[in-house]
Amino acid sequence: MLAAQSGCPVVVDPDRRRGALWALEQGLGTILVCDDGLQHYRLPRDIELAVFDAARGVGNGALIPVGPLREPLARLESVDFVITNGGHLDELEHERQFTMTLAPTELRNLVTGEVLSPECLEGRRVRAVAGIGNPSRFFDTLMALGAQVRPLALPDHHRFTPADLHSEDGEWLVMTAKDAVKCRGIAPDNTWVLSVTASLPEVFSEAFVARVNDCNQSLDTMTL
């Protein structure tokens, strides 16, 4: 999904340091962006972004498995930016906290490639399947678009089988772009993919680019 949407080379390796070194050796880029890599401390990093789901917040503030956090909140003192998906979190006292929103952009048939507006879901009977971290957010988005949703929540990173993709007569089967890449070979003709676009304020873009430029200048100085 990342490769298709970004047009950039994507390296997959559970050993993030090894993957980064390979990318540099292959000359794939001068800026490496690591998805879900904050706790991979063997991987050197110049900029850190921590992302939170505003609907879930920090939960009880405890670490896994007692709570939802991967590290103590004190860890945020060393990150450059905090991104909250869906709203501001007052409990995160970080001077560079920015709110991200996700907006539906198109509905695409996974089999035929036909593209429709998300507004076509108004009044539509939908079998919604999601194997992502927060399926309820996806289901809520479909209902906000006016769909009559019959949801199926599956575990995150679920390996789909044809049995997962059954729908009743008259229903559209709708899934996320993340799940769709796993279902291209098994999806029935009534399968639609809802694509969303993430938006952040311009002030974040300016601050982030400035931070990248600072890192580049530091590297140039070290090279000299």
N, C-alpha and C positions, 0 to 999 in steps of 0.2 A: 504493500500500500504506500509506504513512504517513497519507494523508488518511482512508482507510477505518478504520484501526486507532485513530487518535487522535481523530477527529472535529474536528480543527482545520484551519483554512485552510492550504494548502501552496502555496508559490510556487516555481516552477522557473525558474531563470535561471543560465546559465553565468557571468554577471557578478554575483557575490554582492552586491556593494555596490548595484548597480542594483536587484536583486530586493528587498533590504532596504528601500531608500528607497521603492520602490513599495508594499511592505507597510505601511509607516508612513503613506504618503499615503492609502492606502485604509482606514486605521483597523482593520487586521486583528488587531492585538494590541499589548500593551505590552511583552511579552517575546518576543524573536525567538530561535529555536533553529535554528542552521545545521548541517545534516548535512554532514560531510566538508568543513569550511571552514577548518581550522586554517592552511593555507598561503595563503589568500586575504587577503593583508595589506591590501588596499585596503578591506576590510570592518572597520570599528571593532568592537571586542569588549570586553566587561567581564569575562567568565568564559571560561576555556579548559579543555577536557577532551581529553586524549589517550587514545586507545583502542588496546590491543594484544591480539593473539591470543596467549594464553599458550602454546599448542602450538607456535607459530612463534617466539615470543620476539623477540629483536632480530637473529636470524640471525647473520651475520658482523660485524654492527655497522657495515656500510658503507652508503653512500647508493645509491639507484637510479642506474644499472642494475647496478652491481657487487653491491649488497646490497639488502635489502628496505626500508630506511629512507628516508623522504621528507626528513628533516632530521637533523642530528647529534643524538645523545642529550643534548647540552648544552642543547638547546632546551627540554627538560623542566623546566629550572630556572625558567622563566617561566610554566608552566602551573599552573592551580589544582588540578586533579585528574587522576590517572592511573587509568584503568579497565582491568583485565586480564580478558579473557574466558576463563574456564576454570581459573584458578589464579594464584597469586602469582608474580611475577618478581623474584627477588633482585637481578638485574642492574640493575633500575630503582630507583635510590636516591632515592625521592620520599616525603616524609613523609605525603602523602595519596594513597596507592595503595590502591584498593579492588577486590576480586574480584567479578566478575559471573558468574552462572550462567544458562544457558538451559535451560528445562525444557519438554518437549513438553506441550501442553495439549489439543489436539483434532485430529481428522482430519476434514476436510470435503470432500465431493465437489464438484469445481469446476463440474460441470454441473447437478446436481440440488439442491445445497445440503445434502444429508443430512450429519449430524454423527455421528461415532463417537468412541469413546475411542481414544487411541493404542495401548492394549493390544491392540486388534483386529489389530495387525500381527504378533502372535505367530504364527510358523509360516507366515506369508503370503509367497507368491512376489511379489517387488516389482521392477519396473523403475524405478529411481531416477534422475531426471534433475536436474541442477543446473548453472545458469549463474551461480554466485556466486564470491566471492573464494577460499573454501576449501571446495570440494565434499566433500572427505574427511570434514570434520566432520559434514556432513549425512548422509553414508552411514554413518558410525560411529554416529550417533544412531539410525538405522533398524535397524541390526544389534543395538544394545543393547536395542531394543524387541522383538527376536526375529524380525525379518523376514529372509527369504532374499533378499538384495539382488543384483541385476544392475545395476551402476552405469553411468551415462553422465555423465562430467564434461565440461562445455562452458565456453568462456571466460566470464569475468566480463562482465556486461551483454550476454550473448548475445541476438541477435534470433531468437526461435524460429520454426520452420516446422513444418508438419504432419509432415514427415519425422523431426523430432527426437522426436516423441511416439509412436513405434511401440512396441508391446509384444506379447509372445507370448500365446497363449491361456492363460487362467488367471492371468495376472499383473495386479497393480494397478500403475498408473502413479502414482508419488508424487513430488511436487515441493515446493519451499519456497514460502512466501507471496510472497516477492520475485519469484520466477519466474512464479507463478500469474497475476499481474496482466497479464502479457504473453501469456498463453495462453488467456484466457477465450473468445475467438472461434474457436479452432482445437482445443480440447482434446476428446479422445474421452470417452465416458461413464464409462470406468473410471479417470478422473483424480482423484486425491485430493491434498489440500494439508495438509501437516503444519504446524500453527501452534505456535510456541514463545513462552514468556514470559520476559523478562529479569528477574532478581532481583538486587538489590543490598542490602547490609546497611543496617539502619536508621541506623547512624552516618553513612553516606554521605548519606542523605536529609536528616538534620539539618544536616550540614555544608554541603550544597549550598543548602538553603533559607536558612540563615544568610548565606551568601555573596550570594545574590540580594537578601536584605533589606538587606545592607550597600550594595549597588549602588543600590538604590532610595532609600535615605537620602542617598547622595551626590548623586543626581540632584535630590532635593527641595531639598537645600542649595544646589545650583547654581542652581536655579530661583528660590529666594528671593534 
